[in-house]
Amino acid sequence: MTIAEDKKAATQPPTTAYTGFNDRTQLNPIFARPGEATELPVDRIPATESLPETAYWVVHDESMLDGNARLNLATFVGTWMDEYAARLYSESADKNMIDKDEYPQTAAIETRCWKIVAGLWNSPDPEKSIGTSTIGSSEACMLGGLALKRRWQLARKAAGKPYDKPNLIMSSAVQVCWEKFCNYWDVEPRYVPISDDHKVLDGHDLEKYVDENTIGVVAIMGVTYTGMYEPVDQIAKALDGIQEDTGLDIKIHVDGASGGMIAPFLQPNLVWDFRVDRVVSISTSAHKYGLVYPGLGWVVWKTVDDLPSDLVFDVTYLGGHMPTFALNFSRPGAQVLLQYYLFLRLGFDGYYRIQKVSQDVALYLSSEIAKMPAFELWNDGSDIPVFAWQLKKGHTDKWNLYHLSERLRLKGWLIPAYPMPDDLSDLTVQRIVVRNGLSRNLAEALVIDIREAADYLDSLQAPMPTEGQTHTFTH
């Protein structure tokens, strides 16, 4: 595919969308009212108005063709909140998070939330930390990366050294937002390849990648491909050794997109957070295991000094003085209130119980899949409740995991199959993300469907076709 074709494809609807081939939407006669048009253009604004009921049913009927969120085991994003959360969401949908002069209480609640999160991440003193809400963990990662880059630049300028060739060290299994960060902000990405021996970034060979232009290292608490934790404390020890040998003091940003809201509850003794001296910032996705509707993220710096002051802007034209250091300007405030609602509603014990149920379901599923002769686990879901498996070598030449994914889709299950990153790109895995709402009963039904699908594929007398297979990977 050429670059032009790639750009064009990025603007097209996904191939699974029910877009049809007509450029008109025909209204069901039941919805049409006297004097209203009975057809509406699909991708142009209509010439005349419609009644709200008519517009509602048009959009409602199109959107119902989306998949069943409960059966989508590809996405990390939360898809359910209780009725009180829904009521609060409706009541606060008009709040603009950036307008702290108009919505001072929402701003105060935002501060309470990031201080709560800082405490969960063992900040030495949450009152001396600094944080913010974001539109999601990708923006939170961007801010963490920008702070690393700016601190490095300021230090290089002060020392009279060049500051035009920054690089960032990360795993080859890093989430795409970090590739975007490096692309958008002119930072050289240095990928440490994962392998069968080193399934995550663990500090191995780190000295081969670090130099005086390194702005930091990204450690992932829940690798997107497989759900495994990267050992932050072990990475920090490797950087300690590098500093002893070279004098380079390299800091760590922890991308806790999923694990940031799992580890504090399920693995409280695991040292990965601000207890590690080299960790200066941590981000998480509140709309993943923070259990909030999309989109909301959090990023916290250990101390105010870890966020360069020249990244903070003072805005006055909405009334009053408002410091802001988000990439977005106007953005919803409702999700911040939903996060605070959950903190009050669930408390530590409630979060523990919900995350523990998800982990128990993940461990059940991985243990049952491990028993099936066709498969071999990559990991078991004992970090975040996410795990991946591969087709056992030599098991069959008649089908692959893409075929299994297609068979499961017939039952409504969305379980992606995709190649692993560079150096393991010839290895295909499937991944299940267990979220709140995937009950043990549903998991048992899934096990039956996987077993039946694998048995069916094993019974084939000839190989399945591979032409036109779609390689799917959902972050």
N, C-alpha and C positions, 0 to 999 in steps of 0.2 A: 504494500500500500504506500503510495506517495504521500509526502507531507500535505499536499493540497487535499488528497482524498481523506487523509486522517483528520484534517480540520473540518472537512465537510461532514464526515461521519460523526464527529463530536457534537454537531448541531442537529443531528437527525434524531427522531424518536427511537427508543430501543426497539429491536426487532420483535420483541414479545408484545409490544403495544398494539392494541386493536384500533389502528388508525384508519383502516379501510383504504379505498382508493378514490373516494368521492371527495370533492372540496366543499360539500354542503352537509349540514346536519338536518335530517328530516325529523320534525317533531311528531311524536305520538299524538294522534288526533285527540286523545283524552286530555293532553296537556294544553292544546291550542285553545285560545279564547277568540271570540269574534273580533275581527279587526287586526289580529296579530298575524305576523308572517308564519307560514308553516315550514319554512326552510331558513336556516341560518348558515352563514359562511363559517367554515372551520377555522381559518387562519387570517381572517380580516374582521375588523370591527363591524358589527351590523349597522345598517343605515338607520334603523329605528329601535326604540326600546322594546323590552319584553316585560311582562309581569314578573315579579320576583319568584312566584311559584314556578313559572315556566323555566326561567333560568336555573332555578334550583334543581328541578328534575332533570334537565339536560346534563348538568354537571354531575349530579348524583348518579345517573345511569351510566355515564362514562366511567366514573371513578370506581363503581362497583366491580368493574372488570379487572381491577388490581387483584393481586394475590391475597391469600389468607395470611395475615400477619402472624397468627399463632403457629402456622406450619412453616414459616420462613426461618430456617435454621442457618441461614447464611449471614444475616445481619446481626450486628452487635447492638443496634439501636432499640431502645425500649419502645413498646407499642401499646402499653396499657397503664392507666392510672385509675384510681377509684373515683366514685361519683363526687366526692367533696373536692378532689383535685380538679375534676372537670368543671365544677361550679366555680372554683377559684380562677381557673383558666379563663372561663367566659367573662367573669367580672373584671379581669385585669388585662384583657387582650389589647386594650388601647394604650397601655403604659409604655413609654419610651425610656429605655434604660439609660440613655445618654443624658436625658433631661432631668438632672438631679435637683434642679431648682423647682421644677414643677412637681416632681415625685420624690421628695426628700425621704419619705419613709421607706420607699422601695430601695433607695440608695443606702439607707441605714441597714436594711435587711441584707442587701448584697454584702456589705462589710461584715455583718455577723456571720454570713455563710462562709466567706473565704477564711475567716478566723477559725470557724469550726473545722473546716477542711485542713487548715494549717495545723491545728491541734491533732487531728487524726494522723497527720504525717509527721508528728513528733517535732514540730518546730520548737527550738529552744525557748522562744518567747513569742507567741503569736502577736503580741502587741507591738513587737519590733519587726515583724514580718510585713510584707506588703503583697497584695494580690488583687485580682479582679475576676469578674465573670467575663466570659467570651461567648461567641455564637456557637462554639463547639470546640472540641479538642484540637482541631487543625489550627484554628486561630490561636489557641493557647500555646501550641507548639511553635508557631511562627513568632509569637512574642518572646517565648523562652529562647529561641534561636537568635532573635534580634538582640536581646540583652547580652548574650554571649559574644556576639560579633562586635557590638559597640564597646563592651568592656575591653575586648582584645585590641580594638582600634585605638581607644584612648590610651591604653598602656603602651602601645607601640609608638604613638605620637609623642608621648611624654619621654620615651627613651630615644626619640629621634630615629626610629627605625621605619622601614617601609611597612605599609599596612594595606597593600592593594591585592594580596593573594591569600585571603583567608580560606581555611579548609575546616571541615567538620567530619568527625569520625563516627561511623554508625555501622550497624549490621547490614548485610545485603538483604535481610528480610525486613527492613524498615518499612513503616507505613508510607504511602505515597505522599503524604503531606510534607515529609522531610525532603523528598525529591523536589517538590514544589518550592520549599523554602530555599534550597540551594540554587535552584534555577532563577527564582524571582529576585533574590538578593545577592546574586553573584558570589556565591560561596562554593568552593570546590568540594563535592561530596567524595569522601573516601570510604568505600564500602569494604568492611571486613567480611569475607565470604563465610557463610555457614557451611557445615559439612556433616557427614555421619558422625564424625568424632567430636565436632564442636557445633551442636545444634543451634546454639545461640551465641551472641557476642559474650564472651566470658573472660576477656583479658588476654587470651592467647594471641601471641604475635603482635600485640598492640604497639610495641615499640617500632615496628616496621612502618607504621602509618602516621605516627605523631611527629610533628616538627614544630619549629618556632612559629609557624603560621596557623597552628591548630587553635581554633577558638573554643573547642570543647568536644566532649564525647556525649552521644545520646545513648542512654540505656533504656530499654523498653520493658515495662512491667506488663507483659502479655503480648508476645509477638503476634502480629495480625495473622500470619500464615498458620500458626499452630496453637497459639495461646500460652506458650511457655514463657516463664519469667527469665529475664537476663539477670545474672547475679551481680547486682550493683556493688555490693561490698567487695566482691572479687575483682571487678573492674577497677574500683578505686585503689585496691592494693597494687594492681599492676601499674597504675598511674603513679602511685607512691614510689615504686621502684624506678620508673622513668624519671621522676623528679630528682631522685638521689643521683642518677647517672648523668642527667643533662641540665638540671636546674629548671626545667619547664614545669610550671604549675598549672596543670590542665583541670578545668572544672567539668562537672557532669550536670546535664539536664536529664531528669527522669521523665520519660514519656509514659505516664501512668494512665493512658486512655481508658483502659479497662481495669487493670490491677490496682489503680489508685483508689478505687472504691471497693475492692475485694480484699486486698492484703491487710488493711487495718482491722478488718473484722475476722477474717478466717486464718490469717497467718501473722498475728500481732508480734510474734517474736522474731520474724524475719527482718533483718536489718537491710533496708533498701532506701530509706527516706532521708529526712534531714538529720538523722543520727549519723549518717555518713558525712564526714567533714567536707568532702569534695562536691557534694550535691548542693547546688546553689538555687535550683528551681525545679519545680515539679508541676506537671499539668495532668489534667484528667478530663474525661468526657462525662458530664453529668447525665447526658441522655443515653448513656450505656448502663453501667451498673450503678450509677447514681440514681437510676429509676425514674428520671424526669423525661417528659416528652421532648423531642428535639425542637430547637437546638440550644444546648447550653454546655459550656465547658468552664473549667476553673484553672487558673495558673497562680502559683504562689512562689515568691522568692523568699529565701531564708531570712534575709535582712533587707532593710530599705537600701543599703549600699549596694546590694547585688543587682538592683535595677538602676541603670544609669539614668540620672535625673533628666538628661536631655532627650529621653524618649517619652517624657511626660509633657503633655500639652495642657495649657490653661485656656479653657474656653469660657468666654464671657457673653457671647451673643444670644444665649438662651436665657440670660438672667442670672446674676451671681457669678461667682468664680467656680469653675468645675474642672478639676484635673482629670485628664483622660489619657490612657495609654493603650487603648484598644485599636485594632486595625479598622473595625467598623465604626461608624458614627451612630446613627439611629439604629436601634435593634430592640427586640421585644424585652420587656421587663417581666412579663408574666412567668416565664420559666424560673426566674430567680425566686419569685414568691412560691412557686411550686417546690423548689428545692428546700426552702425554709419550712414549708408545710411538711415535707417528708421527714426532715430532721426532727421536727416536733412530734409528728405522728408516730414515727417508728422508733426513734432513739437508737442507741447503740445496739440494744438487744434485738430490736425489730430488724435492723439491717443485717445483723449476724444471722438471724433465722432465715431470712429470705435468701441471702447469699449461700447459706449452708444447704438449703434445699436444692438450689441450682447446682451446686457442686456435687451433691449426692446423686442427682439425676445424671450429671455428666459422667461420674464414675460408674454408675450402673450401665449407661449406654456403652461406654468404652470397654467395660469388662465383657459385655455380651458380644460386641463386635469382634473383640479379640478372640472369642471362642469360635468364630466362624472360620472355616478352613481357607477362605479366599483372602483374608486380610491380615495385615500386620500393623500394629499401632505405631505411630510416631511418638505420641505422648498420650496421657490418660485423662487429662482434665483436672489434675490435682493442684494446679496453680490457679488460673482463672478457669471457670467451668466451660472450657473450650478444648477440643482435642481434634487430632487429625489421624488419618490412617492411610496406608498405601496398599496396593494389590500385592499379594505375596509373590515373590519371584518364582517363575515357573508354574504358577497355578493354572494359567490358561493363556491361549493365544487367540481366543475367540471373542473376547470383550475386554473393555477397559473401564476405568472409573467414570469416564464421561457417559458411557452407556448406562452404568448404574444410576448416575444422576438423572438421566432422562427417564429411566424406568420409575424412579421414585417420584418424579414430577407428575407422572400419571396419577399418583395417589394424592397429589397436592403438596408433597414435601419439596421444599427448595433447599437442597444440600449441594453446595458447589464442589466441582472438581476443578483443579487448576495445577499448573506446573509450579514447582518450587523456584526460588530465585536463582540467579547465576551461580554456577558451579554445581548446582543440583537441578538444573532446568530440565534434565531428562527424567526426573522423578515427578510423578503426578500423585497428588494426595486429594482426599476429601476431608472436609472439616465440618464439624457440628458446633454451633454456638448455642449453649443452653442459657436461656434467659428466664426471668420471672414469667410464669405463665405456661412453661412446658412442664406439665405435671408428670408424675411417675406413670399414670395410666396412659397418657399420650406417648411417653417414651417407650412403654411396653408395646403399644401399637406400632410404633416406628421400628422397633426391633423385628417384629413379625414381618413388616413390609420389606425391610432390608434383606432378611433371610429369604423371603419368597422371591424377591427380585434377583438375588444372587443365584438361587437354585434355578430359576428360569433361564438366566444367562448361561449357567453351567450346562444346561441341558441342550443347548443349541448344537446342531450338527455341522454348522459352518460358521465362519467368523462374521461378526457384525460389521457393517460398513463403517468406515471412519471418515468418509468425505463429508464436509460441511459441519463437522463437530464444533460446537461452541465451547471455548475455554472460558469458564466463568471464574471470577474472583471478586468477592464482595468484602470491602474493608469494614 
